[in-house]
Amino acid sequence: MTTLDPTPTQDALPRRFADFATLGEALDYAAQGKRGLNFHDARGALTRAYPFAELRRDAEAAAWRLVAAGVAPGDRIALVAETGPEFAALFFGTVYAGAWPVPLPLPTSFGGRESYIDQLSVQLASCDPKMLIYPPELAAMAGAAAEGRGVEGVDWSELLAVEAVPVALPPAKGEDIAYLQYSSGSTRFPHGVAITHHALLNNLAAHSHGMKLVDSDRCISWLPWYHDMGLVGCFLSPIANQVSTDYLKTEDFARRPLAWLDMISRNQGTSISYSPTFGYDICARRISSQTRASDRFDLSRWRLAGNGADMIRPDVMQGFVDAFADAGFKASAFLPSYGLAEATLAVSIMPPGEGIRVELVEETQLSGVPAGQDRPQRYRAIVNCGKPVRDMKVEIREEDGTPLPERAIGKVWCSGPSVMVGYFRDPDATRACMSDGWLDTGDMGYMSDGYVYIVGRAKDMIIVNGRNHWPQDIEWAVEQLPGFKQGDIAAFAITTPGGEETPAVLVQCRTSDDAERTRLRDEIRDRVRAVTGMNCVVELIPPRTLPRTSSGKLSRAKARNLYLSGEIKPYAIAA
């Protein structure tokens, strides 16, 4: 049996920090070296080493095939983003052909066939592509979505089998659109974020400078390529910054999360690996309290353990440290960051080595309403998300756009070369969030000593009797009860029949005993009242009911809509 060798971590090719005019130029340069992408199976065993040189050859051939199929510069090519060499070659082939790749999601474990077809259909209607290209195993679902929208559906195994006849490819310019990225959560009214080559390369250079890349660094990732952190941070950035990368498919991570840590342990160089909070939480929960982590893992060379894509939970991060310090994991490796697809990706990154820093912010500062004399002071730990990346400016503003001083909570705005051109064919949505080159991120936060602190999504805020309440606080309160964990709870505001705003809390419940459900509901209601001072509507719902975004985050907005429309059906419990 032949043993596969991964692409090397170190290379004689001098590293360039994404200082290229276009994405195609970045791959052209990376292809001169020995580094590349490496794909692994569910147990973390290497199945394919894919040097950048081989990716470039395949991408050029894919571009010739696309041009022969009638693809012209500016066409959109929708690609189902399976983590593997085919998607990589087709993505860059589309770029070389002058068209715009549009990564679309894989099916998740939530929903099902019709839900996935519907999601693809909505995004196809938004991006209006010349064709949808998909892996053969998704031919039935993706093909149905394409047919329903009048789009040509193509099985990529058939396309890549067509003879590639060399043709002249159009030259790209920095101001051309490089790709369209759908921001997470955009299912019913999707927003295709248009990113130029110049914006992309500027942000990718900010990654390498912000993380202070060294020659021994190697990236390990399980993040999906249809989400900005996976696509930009763990696929395009390694190519533009010439970093060998090891991939575990997202669905394989979900089944065997500790395989991620096995891959990091095997890396003999220094590791860079990112995850949302829930990824660290899953791993900490999976390791048995009877097992010494050091018996299986060596995490001492994990240089940067990135945190991003959702609210960073200091309690969860501490739980990960507690579980894996024995295996050499250092809390100082944590690298909190903040970003969004509309800024290409990174807005702020913690300087390496500073780890997680939190500030305790008093509730009245978060709510904007003084506490009553009868209520004790309450604090929430707000995580420091680092400093604005190179060339990025961040301002905190009032609702009317007035800049706020240091440590005042308001809307987070950012400006820089990597901010999007706008939403594709949606000038109204673009105008709603952009002004004079500044982007309204939709998040709330504050600045302190040059660092960015994120408090929450403005649209998720629950306002009752003039006081602001953050859903994360309500959800956290319920999580502290035995038997519940992060992801089981969604809090949002609803309007009562009497016209009043009140918080509703949906809680996934695993017990079938009516008396136990009644006890849990009352306990949750009391807990939320104790923490927030509010009465709330508590609904117990079946497990695996709460909807997720494409990146695995809880979608409160979608949960609210499904609840109000009756699609989420709570258990009937006696009053």
C-alpha positions in Angstrom: 0.0 0.0 0.0 1.4 3.4 -1.0 1.9 5.9 1.8 0.7 9.4 0.9 3.0 12.3 1.8 1.4 15.6 2.7 2.6 18.8 1.1 5.5 20.3 3.2 5.1 22.9 5.9 8.3 24.8 4.9 9.4 25.8 1.5 12.3 27.5 -0.3 9.9 29.8 -2.1 10.1 33.2 -0.4 6.8 33.9 1.3 4.8 36.9 0.1 2.1 38.3 2.3 -0.7 38.4 -0.2 0.8 41.4 -2.0 -0.8 40.5 -5.4 -3.0 42.4 -7.7 -5.5 39.5 -8.3 -6.4 36.1 -6.8 -5.2 34.3 -9.9 -1.8 36.0 -9.6 -1.7 34.7 -6.0 -2.2 31.1 -7.1 0.3 31.6 -9.9 3.0 32.5 -7.4 2.0 29.8 -4.8 2.3 27.2 -7.6 6.0 27.9 -7.9 6.6 26.3 -4.5 6.0 22.9 -2.9 3.2 23.7 -0.4 -0.5 22.9 -0.9 -3.8 21.6 0.3 -4.3 18.2 2.0 -7.6 16.4 2.4 -8.3 13.9 5.1 -11.0 11.3 5.8 -13.3 11.1 8.9 -10.5 9.6 11.0 -8.0 12.2 10.0 -6.1 10.0 7.5 -4.6 11.8 4.5 -6.5 10.9 1.3 -5.2 13.5 -1.1 -2.2 15.8 -1.1 -2.9 18.6 -3.6 0.1 20.9 -4.2 -0.6 24.4 -5.3 1.1 23.7 -8.6 -1.4 20.8 -9.3 -4.3 23.1 -8.3 -3.1 25.7 -10.7 -2.9 23.2 -13.6 -6.4 21.8 -12.8 -7.8 25.4 -12.4 -6.5 26.5 -15.8 -7.9 23.4 -17.4 -11.3 24.0 -15.7 -11.2 27.6 -17.0 -10.7 26.3 -20.6 -13.7 24.0 -20.1 -15.9 26.7 -18.8 -15.0 29.1 -21.7 -15.8 26.3 -24.1 -19.1 25.9 -22.4 -19.9 29.6 -23.1 -18.9 31.1 -19.8 -18.0 34.8 -20.3 -16.4 37.4 -17.9 -18.8 38.6 -15.3 -21.0 35.5 -15.5 -21.8 34.0 -12.1 -21.0 30.3 -11.6 -22.7 28.8 -8.6 -20.6 26.0 -7.0 -21.7 23.7 -4.2 -18.9 24.0 -1.8 -17.8 20.5 -1.0 -14.4 20.5 0.8 -12.2 18.8 -1.8 -9.9 19.3 -4.9 -12.8 19.5 -7.4 -14.4 22.6 -5.8 -10.9 24.2 -5.3 -10.1 23.7 -9.0 -13.5 24.9 -10.2 -13.4 28.0 -7.9 -10.1 29.1 -9.3 -11.0 27.9 -12.8 -14.0 30.3 -12.7 -11.7 33.1 -11.5 -9.2 32.4 -14.4 -12.2 32.5 -16.8 -13.1 36.0 -15.6 -16.4 34.8 -14.1 -17.5 35.1 -10.5 -17.6 31.9 -8.4 -20.5 31.8 -6.0 -20.0 29.1 -3.2 -23.3 27.6 -2.1 -23.9 25.4 0.9 -24.1 21.7 1.3 -27.2 20.1 2.9 -27.1 20.2 6.7 -28.5 17.7 9.1 -31.3 20.2 9.8 -34.3 20.4 7.4 -34.1 17.8 4.6 -34.3 17.4 0.9 -37.1 20.0 0.3 -35.5 22.5 2.6 -32.1 22.3 0.8 -33.7 22.6 -2.6 -35.6 25.6 -1.4 -32.4 27.2 0.0 -30.5 26.6 -3.2 -33.4 28.0 -5.3 -33.5 31.2 -3.3 -29.8 31.8 -3.7 -29.9 30.9 -7.4 -32.6 33.5 -7.9 -30.4 36.0 -6.1 -27.1 35.5 -8.0 -28.7 34.6 -11.4 -25.9 32.2 -12.4 -25.1 30.8 -15.9 -24.8 27.4 -14.3 -24.8 25.5 -11.0 -22.0 22.9 -10.6 -22.3 20.3 -8.0 -20.8 17.0 -6.8 -22.4 13.9 -8.3 -23.9 12.7 -5.0 -26.0 15.8 -4.8 -27.2 15.6 -8.4 -30.8 14.9 -7.5 -31.3 17.8 -5.1 -29.0 20.4 -6.8 -30.3 19.4 -10.2 -33.9 19.9 -9.0 -33.0 23.4 -7.7 -31.3 24.3 -10.9 -34.2 23.0 -13.1 -36.7 24.9 -10.9 -34.8 28.2 -11.6 -34.1 27.6 -15.2 -30.4 27.3 -14.6 -28.1 24.8 -16.3 -27.2 22.1 -13.7 -23.8 20.4 -14.2 -22.3 17.4 -12.4 -18.7 18.3 -11.8 -17.4 14.8 -12.5 -18.9 15.1 -16.0 -17.6 18.7 -16.6 -14.0 17.8 -15.4 -14.0 14.7 -17.7 -14.5 16.9 -20.8 -11.3 17.4 -22.9 -9.7 20.8 -21.9 -8.7 22.6 -25.1 -6.3 25.6 -24.4 -7.8 29.0 -25.2 -6.8 32.5 -24.3 -8.1 33.6 -20.9 -9.2 37.2 -20.1 -6.7 39.2 -18.0 -8.1 40.2 -14.6 -7.8 43.6 -12.9 -7.8 44.4 -9.2 -11.1 46.3 -9.4 -12.9 43.3 -11.0 -15.3 41.3 -8.8 -13.4 38.1 -7.6 -16.4 36.2 -6.1 -19.9 36.5 -4.5 -20.2 35.4 -0.9 -23.5 34.8 0.8 -23.5 36.1 4.4 -24.5 33.6 7.0 -28.2 33.5 7.9 -29.3 34.8 4.5 -31.8 32.1 3.6 -35.1 33.8 2.8 -33.7 37.2 1.6 -30.1 36.4 0.8 -27.5 39.1 0.2 -24.7 38.2 -2.2 -21.7 40.2 -1.0 -19.6 41.4 -4.0 -15.8 41.3 -3.2 -13.2 42.7 -5.6 -9.7 41.1 -6.1 -8.2 44.3 -4.5 -10.5 44.0 -1.4 -9.8 40.3 -1.0 -6.0 40.6 -1.3 -6.0 43.5 1.1 -7.8 41.5 3.7 -5.7 38.4 3.1 -2.6 40.4 3.6 -4.1 41.7 6.9 -4.5 38.1 8.0 -0.8 37.3 7.6 0.4 40.5 9.2 -2.1 40.3 12.0 -1.2 36.7 12.8 2.5 37.3 12.4 2.9 34.2 10.1 6.1 32.2 10.6 7.7 29.6 8.3 6.7 26.7 10.6 3.0 27.6 10.5 0.5 25.1 9.1 -3.3 25.6 8.9 -5.7 22.9 10.1 -9.4 23.4 9.3 -12.8 21.8 9.4 -14.8 25.0 8.6 -17.1 24.9 5.6 -16.0 26.6 2.3 -19.4 28.2 1.8 -19.0 30.4 5.0 -16.6 33.4 5.0 -14.4 32.1 7.8 -13.8 28.8 6.0 -13.7 30.1 2.4 -11.6 33.3 3.0 -9.8 32.5 6.2 -8.9 28.8 5.6 -8.9 28.4 1.8 -8.1 31.6 0.0 -5.8 33.0 2.7 -3.5 29.9 2.8 -3.1 30.1 -1.0 -2.4 33.9 -1.1 0.0 33.6 1.9 1.5 30.2 0.8 0.5 28.1 3.8 0.1 24.3 3.6 -3.3 23.3 5.0 -4.9 20.1 6.3 -8.7 19.7 5.9 -11.3 17.6 7.7 -14.8 17.8 6.2 -17.3 19.7 8.3 -19.6 16.7 8.5 -16.7 14.5 9.6 -15.8 17.0 12.4 -19.5 16.9 13.5 -19.3 13.1 13.9 -15.8 12.9 15.3 -14.7 16.3 16.6 -11.6 15.0 18.4 -10.2 14.0 15.0 -9.5 17.8 14.6 -7.3 17.8 17.6 -5.6 14.5 16.4 -4.6 16.3 13.2 -3.3 19.3 15.2 -1.3 16.9 17.4 0.4 15.2 14.4 1.6 18.5 12.9 5.2 18.8 13.7 5.3 22.5 12.9 3.2 25.3 14.6 -0.5 25.1 14.1 -3.0 27.8 13.1 -6.6 26.6 13.5 -9.9 28.5 13.8 -13.3 27.5 15.2 -16.4 29.2 16.5 -17.0 28.8 20.2 -19.2 25.7 19.7 -16.3 23.8 18.2 -14.2 24.2 21.3 -17.3 23.4 23.4 -18.0 20.1 21.6 -14.3 18.9 22.0 -14.3 19.8 25.7 -17.5 17.8 26.2 -16.2 14.8 24.2 -13.1 14.3 26.2 -13.9 12.0 29.1 -13.1 13.2 32.6 -11.5 9.8 33.2 -9.1 10.3 30.2 -5.8 12.2 30.4 -5.8 14.4 27.4 -2.0 14.0 27.2 -2.4 10.3 26.5 -3.9 11.1 23.1 -3.1 14.7 22.2 -0.1 17.0 22.0 -1.4 20.5 21.6 1.8 22.2 22.7 2.6 23.5 19.2 -0.8 25.0 18.6 0.4 28.6 18.1 -2.9 30.3 17.2 -6.3 28.9 18.3 -8.6 31.3 16.5 -12.1 32.2 17.8 -14.6 33.9 15.6 -17.9 33.6 13.7 -20.1 33.9 16.8 -20.1 35.4 20.2 -17.0 34.3 22.1 -17.9 32.7 25.4 -15.2 33.0 28.0 -16.7 30.2 30.1 -16.5 27.8 27.2 -13.0 28.8 26.4 -12.0 28.2 30.0 -13.7 24.8 29.8 -11.5 23.9 26.8 -8.3 25.0 28.7 -9.3 22.9 31.7 -9.8 19.9 29.4 -6.7 20.2 27.3 -4.0 22.0 29.4 -2.8 18.5 30.3 -2.1 18.0 26.6 0.0 21.2 26.4 -2.6 23.6 25.2 -1.8 27.2 26.3 -4.6 29.7 26.9 -2.4 32.4 25.4 -2.9 30.6 22.0 -6.5 31.8 21.8 -6.8 34.4 19.1 -10.2 36.2 19.4 -11.2 38.1 16.2 -14.2 39.8 14.7 -15.3 40.0 11.1 -18.1 39.6 8.6 -18.5 38.8 4.9 -19.3 42.4 4.1 -15.7 43.3 5.1 -14.4 40.3 3.1 -13.6 38.7 6.5 -11.4 40.2 9.2 -12.2 43.5 10.9 -10.1 42.9 14.1 -7.6 40.3 15.3 -6.1 40.0 18.8 -2.3 40.4 18.8 -0.8 36.8 19.0 0.0 35.7 22.5 -2.4 38.0 24.3 -5.1 35.3 24.6 -8.7 36.0 25.8 -9.3 39.2 27.7 -12.6 40.1 29.2 -14.1 43.2 30.7 -17.0 43.1 33.1 -19.6 45.5 31.9 -22.4 46.5 34.2 -26.0 45.7 33.0 -27.1 49.3 33.1 -24.4 50.2 30.5 -25.7 47.5 28.2 -29.4 48.3 28.7 -29.1 52.1 28.7 -31.5 52.3 31.6 -30.5 52.9 35.2 -31.1 50.0 37.6 -33.8 50.3 40.1 -32.9 50.7 43.8 -34.3 47.2 44.5 -32.1 45.5 41.9 -28.5 44.4 42.5 -25.8 45.3 40.0 -25.2 42.6 37.4 -22.3 42.2 35.1 -21.7 40.5 31.7 -18.2 39.4 30.6 -17.5 41.1 27.2 -14.6 39.5 25.2 -11.9 41.7 23.7 -11.9 40.9 19.9 -8.5 42.5 19.2 -7.3 45.5 17.3 -8.5 46.6 13.8 -6.5 44.8 11.1 -4.1 46.7 8.9 -5.9 49.4 6.8 -9.2 48.9 8.7 -10.8 51.7 10.7 -13.5 51.1 13.3 -15.9 53.6 14.8 -18.7 53.3 17.4 -21.7 55.4 16.5 -25.0 56.5 17.8 -28.2 55.4 15.8 -28.0 58.8 14.1 -24.4 58.3 13.0 -22.8 60.5 15.6 -19.4 59.0 16.7 -19.2 57.9 20.3 -16.3 58.3 22.7 -14.1 55.6 24.2 -16.1 52.8 26.1 -19.5 54.0 25.0 -21.7 51.3 23.5 -23.2 51.8 20.1 -23.3 50.6 16.5 -20.0 49.2 15.1 -19.0 50.8 11.8 -15.9 50.0 9.8 -14.1 51.4 6.8 -11.2 50.1 4.7 -10.0 48.8 1.3 -11.5 45.3 2.0 -15.1 46.5 2.6 -17.5 45.1 -0.1 -18.5 47.0 -3.2 -22.1 46.2 -2.2 -24.8 43.6 -2.3 -25.2 42.1 -5.8 -28.2 43.7 -7.6 -29.6 45.1 -4.3 -28.9 48.8 -4.1 -31.5 49.4 -1.4 -29.9 46.9 1.0 -26.4 48.4 0.1 -27.6 51.9 0.9 -29.1 50.7 4.1 -25.7 49.6 5.5 -23.1 51.7 3.7 -22.4 55.5 3.8 -19.4 57.4 2.5 -17.3 54.2 2.3 -18.3 53.1 5.9 -20.1 49.9 6.6 -22.7 49.5 9.4 -21.9 46.0 10.6 -25.2 45.6 12.4 -23.3 44.7 15.6 -23.2 46.6 18.9 -19.9 47.2 20.7 -17.4 49.6 22.1 -13.7 50.6 21.8 -11.3 50.5 24.7 -7.6 51.4 24.4 -7.6 50.6 20.7 -9.3 47.2 21.1 -12.7 46.2 19.8 -15.4 44.7 22.1 -18.5 43.2 20.6 -21.7 43.1 22.7 -24.2 41.5 20.3 -26.2 41.8 17.2 -28.4 45.0 17.1 -31.2 43.2 15.4 -31.3 40.5 18.1 -31.7 42.9 21.0 -34.9 42.5 23.0 -36.4 45.9 24.1 -38.9 45.7 26.9 -40.2 48.8 28.7 -37.4 50.9 27.2 -34.7 48.6 28.5 -32.3 46.6 26.3 -31.9 42.9 27.0 -29.4 40.7 25.1 -30.7 37.3 24.1 -27.3 35.8 25.0 -27.8 36.7 28.7 -31.2 35.0 28.8 -29.8 31.9 26.9 -26.8 31.8 29.2 -29.1 31.9 32.3 -31.0 28.8 31.0 -27.7 27.0 30.1 -26.7 27.1 33.8 -29.6 24.8 34.6 -28.7 21.0 34.6 -29.3 19.2 31.4 -29.1 22.2 29.0 -26.2 23.3 26.8 -25.3 26.0 24.4 -27.5 25.7 21.3 -30.5 24.4 23.2 -32.0 27.8 23.7 -33.2 30.7 21.6 -34.5 33.9 23.1 -36.2 36.7 21.1 -39.0 39.3 21.5 -42.6 38.7 20.6 -45.7 40.8 20.8 -48.4 39.6 23.2 -52.2 39.7 22.3 -52.3 42.8 24.5 -49.7 44.6 22.2 -46.8 44.4 24.7 -43.3 43.3 23.8 -42.2 40.3 25.9 -39.3 37.8 25.6 -40.0 34.3 24.4 -37.6 31.5 25.2 -37.6 28.3 23.1 -35.8 25.4 24.9 -35.1 22.1 23.3 -36.3 19.5 25.8 -35.3 15.8 25.8 -37.7 14.5 28.4 -41.1 13.0 27.5 -42.6 13.1 31.0 -45.3 15.7 31.4 -44.7 16.4 35.0 -41.0 16.9 34.4 -41.7 19.2 31.5 -43.9 21.4 33.7 -41.2 21.5 36.3 -38.6 22.5 33.8 -40.7 25.2 32.3 -41.4 26.8 35.7 -37.7 26.5 36.7 -36.6 28.2 33.4 -39.2 31.0 33.9 -38.0 31.6 37.4 -34.4 31.5 36.4 -34.9 34.1 33.6 -36.9 36.3 36.0 -34.1 36.1 38.6 -31.4 37.1 36.1 -33.3 39.7 34.0 -36.2 40.8 36.2 -38.6 39.9 33.3 -41.4 37.5 33.0 -41.2 35.6 29.8 -43.0 33.0 27.6 -41.2 29.7 27.9 -41.9 27.0 25.3 -40.3 23.5 25.4 -39.7 22.1 21.9 -38.4 18.8 20.5 -34.6 18.3 20.2 -32.9 19.4 16.9 -35.7 21.9 16.2 -33.9 25.2 16.4 -32.6 26.4 13.0 -29.0 27.1 12.2 -27.2 29.4 9.8 -24.9 27.9 7.2 -22.0 28.2 9.6 -23.8 26.3 12.4 -24.7 29.3 14.5 -28.2 29.6 16.1 -30.5 31.7 13.9 -32.7 33.6 16.4 -34.5 35.5 13.6 -35.4 32.3 11.8 -36.4 30.6 15.1 -38.8 33.5 15.8 -40.3 33.4 12.3 -40.8 29.6 12.5 -42.4 29.9 16.0 -44.7 32.7 15.0 -45.8 30.8 11.8 -46.5 27.6 13.7 -43.7 25.6 12.0 -42.0 25.1 15.4 -44.6 23.3 17.5 -44.0 23.5 21.3 -45.0 20.6 23.5 -48.5 21.1 25.1 -48.0 21.6 28.8 -50.8 22.3 31.3 -50.7 25.8 32.7 
